[in-house]
């Protein structure tokens, strides 16, 4: 089942959002974005809101994007595929909910 959420400010401006899907109790988070100027202001709680309906979650991100964000929210790395760029990789994370 598809899931999605958008965060807006009081004027209706989009500050971020996420989308993904659930399947057999597993949450697959495809995209989570928060505008750079509002990061660190608790919009990560949106992640917690979509986790409530599943037993486990899986997310993939790039090493130069947000792996630290997911680790701070209880995710653990279970796989990594190196890109053709030295030091850059696709990182796969999971979390027991």
Secondary structure, DSSP 8 states (H G I E B T S, - for coil): -EEEEEEE-TT--EEEEEEEEEETTEEEEEEEEE-GGGTTSSTTHHHHHHHTT-SEEEEEEETTTTHHHHHHTT-EEEEEEE-SSTT-EEEEEEEE-
